[in-house]
Amino acid sequence: MSEILSVPRLKRRNENVPGLFLIGKITNPEDPERDILFYKYGSMLVIFIGSIWKNKKTGAERYISYQACFPMAALTWVCKALSHFMTPPKDGGLAPGRIAVEDEVGGEN
């Protein structure tokens, strides 16, 4: 049985959290300020997405972020799903409007 961990909420990309290890990142050349980071925290996969949001009226900027946590067994599925999502349909990727694939992950689908 997987251990259930309380994963700390991250606010910034370079936050120093004991036990949190960066295992990968995706860089988009069209949006270099956007962070898509993959961390390992115990038996958990933490996907962190953050970027600088700019208020068009005032010019004020603020860093906004989102974090999702999954069992580490989901890592293979996430990599495969991202590959399908980022590959054009003519090259074997997902059709427009489809965001998931039917796969079993850690005994669940």
C-alpha positions in Angstrom: 0.0 0.0 0.0 1.3 3.5 -0.8 2.2 5.8 1.9 -0.1 8.9 2.1 1.9 12.1 2.6 0.8 15.7 3.3 2.6 17.5 0.5 3.6 21.1 1.4 2.0 23.8 -0.8 4.7 25.5 -3.0 4.5 29.2 -3.8 7.6 29.7 -5.8 9.7 27.5 -8.2 12.9 27.6 -6.1 11.3 27.0 -2.7 13.6 25.0 -0.4 11.4 22.2 1.1 13.2 19.3 2.9 12.6 16.0 1.1 11.4 17.7 -2.2 13.6 16.8 -5.2 13.3 18.2 -8.7 13.2 15.4 -11.2 12.3 17.2 -14.4 11.0 20.3 -16.0 9.4 21.4 -19.3 10.5 24.7 -20.9 8.4 26.4 -23.5 10.4 28.7 -25.7 7.3 30.7 -26.5 6.7 31.3 -22.8 10.0 31.1 -20.9 8.6 32.7 -17.8 6.2 29.7 -17.3 7.4 27.0 -14.9 6.3 23.4 -15.4 8.3 21.4 -12.8 8.1 17.8 -11.6 9.1 17.0 -8.1 9.4 13.8 -6.0 8.3 14.1 -2.4 8.5 10.7 -0.7 6.2 8.4 -2.7 4.4 11.3 -4.4 4.8 13.1 -7.7 4.3 16.8 -7.4 3.5 18.8 -10.6 4.0 22.5 -10.2 3.0 25.1 -12.7 3.7 28.8 -12.2 4.0 32.0 -14.1 4.1 35.7 -13.8 0.6 37.3 -14.3 0.5 40.9 -15.3 -2.5 43.1 -14.8 -3.0 44.9 -18.1 -4.6 47.9 -16.6 -2.2 48.7 -13.8 1.0 46.8 -14.9 1.2 45.1 -11.5 2.8 41.7 -11.6 2.3 38.7 -9.4 3.4 35.1 -9.5 0.6 32.6 -9.6 0.9 28.9 -9.3 -0.9 25.6 -9.3 0.2 22.3 -7.8 -1.2 18.7 -8.3 0.0 15.6 -6.4 -0.2 12.0 -7.5 1.3 8.7 -6.5 4.7 8.3 -8.1 3.3 5.4 -10.2 1.6 8.1 -12.2 4.9 9.4 -13.6 5.0 7.1 -16.6 1.4 7.9 -17.4 2.0 11.6 -17.1 5.0 11.5 -19.5 3.0 9.4 -22.0 0.0 11.7 -21.8 2.1 14.8 -22.2 3.7 13.2 -25.3 0.3 12.5 -26.8 -0.9 16.0 -25.9 2.0 17.8 -27.4 2.2 15.6 -30.6 0.0 16.7 -33.6 -2.8 14.3 -34.3 -1.3 13.5 -37.8 1.8 12.2 -36.0 -0.1 10.0 -33.5 -1.1 12.7 -30.9 -4.5 13.3 -29.4 -7.4 14.6 -31.5 -8.3 18.3 -30.9 -10.4 18.7 -27.7 -9.3 15.4 -26.2 -7.1 15.7 -23.1 -6.8 12.2 -21.8 -5.9 8.7 -22.8 -7.4 5.5 -21.5 -4.6 3.8 -19.5 -4.4 2.0 -16.2 -2.2 3.8 -13.6 -1.2 1.9 -10.5 -4.2 -0.5 -10.9 -6.7 2.3 -11.6 -8.0 3.9 -14.8 
